[in-house]
């Protein structure tokens, strides 16, 4: 299983790295086929807070990914106006991939026409751009329809992670990962709150399958 986390220059550390850490829990539990990769058009990218990391792969690998999570950052609008990058992103296909986006990442999916006209989530700063892209924004931390999910707010990473794992590995795996990372003394409450956002979308998907 190949999950790519799209990460551009001036990326939001929390969006990319919280998801990266949580998703990799599956590999640490022994699933050697589970690969979570930072994907970027550049070999090395620096976050909005000055953290520099090496990408695992370039955008040419996106078509082979089972799931793609689009992180946010301070230069998302620049990315959206870069014809070369956007052309590479047009390989994303919700008919054969799970697509997830956080905050300004929702703007990119909107510009690519991948949200299917359904309401989506984003952060308050990005909301005007997302609306301008023709996307109906809902004031919620998480929304999902079919194979596309969006989240708003840095700490909403957990909801995208839970949704991706539930879809790819099952609900028990999602519950285990959430429980592992949850604060001590709040684990049950944390897991139930996260799954409270995700479960209704899974049920709708199951009913429509």
ABEGO torsion letter per residue (X at the ends): XBBBBBBBBGBBAAAAAAAAAAAAAAAAAGBAABBBBBBBABABBBBAAGBBBBBABBAAAAAABABBBBBBEAAAAAAAABAAAAAAAAABBAAABBBBBBEAAAAAAAAAGAAGGBBBBBBAAAAAAAAAAGBBBBBBABBBBEABBBBBEAAAAAAAAAAAAAAAAEAAAAAAAAAAABBBGAAAAAAAAAAAAAAAAAAAAAAAX
